[in-house]
Amino acid sequence: MQHPVFAANWKMNHGPTAARAFVTAFLERFAPRQDRTVILFPPALSMAVVGWSLRDRQDIGLGVQNISTEDKGAFTGENSAPMARDAGARYALVGHSERRHVFGESDEETAKKCAAAVRSQLTPMLCVGELLAEREAGTTETVVLRQLRAGQLSHDDVSTMAIAYEPVWAIGTGRTATPQDAAAVHATIRAALVALIGDRGKDVPILYGGSVNAGNARSLLDAPGVNGLLVGGASLEPEGWTTICSA
């Protein structure tokens, strides 16, 4: 299995000035390490300054929070995968719960965005996860596998993706899936990946996200099958983010 992945999703926080200050403070605290992958997903307007600030730290990756299904054209306000790649991104979040449930992004759109990312040599980080009502109805596995399969590409492309399990009921609520909860769903995802692409499916990183913080990061990472963390609010302060990345 690959070394752990720590991904910071800043959402709509940290404009260029704040983003520059964050990266400066974070780099002072976090020395280069070869035993983990760290990725920052700033808002699009801050990508250029974050990329510039990371110019001497090739150990830290840059990602884009959202991409269009199209590569170019008359789509005012959208950002394409080729543009993100040109701006320095190497990763793209796809299918985050806020894109699905706030902006109405469908499984079909998610699949197209995964394909758009791959066309531009971006690594898609496909987010999957159930609503509270779906969990209480016992349909977690059905929902997660539907979302996973909707984003699938060719067998070769799937082997280069990352998956993030984010139970929607745990995002920004302070409620966190227990390590046992996370392990159970991660095992389901892993089995589906292996069924799809064979042994290569064992190496696709599966991250957990949902009210991750400095206090629970280690216990979640210790859960079987959890290969990393996708962190929202707790990634906005350099001190706390350093603690999580050092877990």
TORVO-464209 format. One line per 2 residues: number of its first residue (from 0); their letters; for each residue x, y, z of C-alpha. Coordinates in steps of 0.5 Angstrom, whole numbers, plus 500, padded with zeros to 3 digits. Example, Ala and Ser with C-alpha at 12.3 -4.5 7.8 and 13.67 -1.06 7.14 Angstrom:
# TORVO-464209
0) AS) 525 491 516; 527 498 514
This chain:
# TORVO-464209
0) MQ) 500 500 500; 502 507 498
2) HP) 504 512 504; 499 516 507
4) VF) 496 522 504; 494 528 507
6) AA) 489 533 503; 487 540 505
8) NW) 480 542 502; 480 549 504
10) KM) 473 550 501; 471 558 500
12) NH) 476 560 505; 483 563 504
14) GP) 484 568 499; 491 570 496
16) TA) 493 574 502; 491 569 507
18) AR) 493 563 503; 500 566 502
20) AF) 501 567 509; 498 560 511
22) VT) 503 557 506; 509 561 509
24) AF) 507 559 516; 506 551 514
26) LE) 513 551 511; 516 553 517
28) RF) 513 548 521; 513 542 516
30) AP) 520 539 514; 520 535 507
32) RQ) 518 528 509; 518 522 504
34) DR) 514 518 508; 507 521 506
36) TV) 504 525 501; 501 532 503
38) IL) 496 536 498; 493 543 498
40) FP) 486 544 495; 485 552 495
42) PA) 480 556 492; 481 557 485
44) LS) 483 564 486; 488 563 491
46) MA) 491 557 486; 497 561 483
48) VV) 499 564 489; 499 557 493
50) GW) 503 554 487; 508 560 487
52) SL) 509 559 495; 510 552 494
54) RD) 515 552 488; 521 550 492
56) RQ) 517 544 496; 516 539 491
58) DI) 514 534 496; 507 538 497
60) GL) 502 537 492; 497 542 489
62) GV) 490 541 487; 484 544 484
64) QN) 477 544 488; 472 543 482
66) IS) 473 543 475; 468 543 469
68) TE) 466 537 465; 469 541 459
70) DK) 476 543 457; 474 550 454
72) GA) 468 554 451; 463 559 453
74) FT) 462 557 460; 463 563 464
76) GE) 465 562 471; 468 555 470
78) NS) 475 553 471; 477 547 466
80) AP) 482 541 467; 487 544 462
82) MA) 487 551 466; 488 548 472
84) RD) 494 543 470; 497 550 467
86) AG) 496 553 474; 500 548 477
88) AR) 495 543 479; 496 535 479
90) YA) 490 533 483; 482 535 482
92) LV) 477 534 487; 471 530 484
94) GH) 464 529 487; 465 532 494
96) SE) 458 532 498; 458 540 497
98) RR) 458 539 490; 453 534 490
100) HV) 448 536 495; 449 544 495
102) FG) 450 545 487; 446 539 485
104) ES) 452 535 481; 449 528 479
106) DE) 453 522 478; 453 523 471
108) ET) 457 530 472; 462 526 477
110) AK) 463 521 471; 465 527 466
112) KC) 469 530 471; 473 524 473
114) AA) 474 523 465; 476 531 464
116) AV) 481 530 470; 485 524 467
118) RS) 485 527 460; 489 533 463
120) QL) 493 528 467; 490 531 473
122) TP) 489 525 479; 482 525 480
124) ML) 480 524 488; 473 522 487
126) CV) 469 523 494; 463 518 496
128) GE) 459 518 502; 452 517 504
130) LL) 447 522 508; 444 521 515
132) AE) 438 518 512; 441 513 508
134) RE) 446 511 513; 440 510 518
136) AG) 436 506 512; 442 502 512
138) TT) 443 503 505; 451 506 506
140) ET) 454 501 502; 449 501 496
142) VV) 450 509 496; 457 509 496
144) LR) 458 503 491; 453 507 486
146) QL) 457 513 487; 464 509 486
148) RA) 462 506 480; 459 512 477
150) GQ) 466 515 477; 469 510 474
152) LS) 474 510 468; 478 505 464
154) HD) 481 500 468; 488 503 467
156) DV) 485 510 469; 482 507 476
158) ST) 488 505 478; 491 512 478
160) MA) 485 515 482; 484 516 489
162) IA) 478 515 493; 475 519 499
164) YE) 470 516 503; 466 522 507
166) PV) 460 521 510; 456 527 509
168) WA) 453 527 516; 460 528 519
170) IG) 462 533 515; 462 540 518
172) TG) 458 537 524; 463 535 529
174) RT) 460 528 528; 465 523 526
176) AT) 465 516 524; 468 512 529
178) PQ) 475 508 526; 471 502 526
180) DA) 465 505 522; 471 508 517
182) AA) 474 501 516; 468 498 515
184) VH) 466 502 509; 473 503 506
186) AT) 473 495 506; 467 495 502
188) IR) 470 500 497; 477 496 497
190) AA) 473 490 495; 470 493 489
192) LV) 476 496 487; 480 489 487
194) AL) 474 486 483; 474 492 478
196) IG) 482 492 477; 485 486 480
198) DR) 491 487 485; 492 494 482
200) GK) 486 496 486; 490 494 493
202) DV) 494 500 491; 489 506 490
204) PI) 489 510 496; 482 511 500
206) LY) 482 517 505; 477 518 510
208) GG) 474 525 511; 469 528 516
210) SV) 470 532 522; 477 530 522
212) NA) 482 534 527; 488 534 530
214) GN) 485 530 536; 482 524 532
216) AR) 487 524 526; 491 518 529
218) SL) 486 514 531; 483 514 524
220) LD) 489 513 520; 490 507 525
222) AP) 483 504 523; 484 498 518
224) GV) 484 500 510; 484 508 512
226) NG) 490 510 507; 490 518 509
228) LL) 485 524 511; 481 529 507
230) VG) 481 535 512; 476 541 511
232) GA) 476 546 517; 481 543 521
234) SL) 486 545 515; 485 552 515
236) EP) 490 554 521; 497 552 519
238) EG) 499 549 527; 493 544 527
240) WT) 494 542 519; 502 541 521
242) TI) 499 537 527; 495 533 523
244) CS) 500 532 517; 505 529 522
246) A) 500 524 525
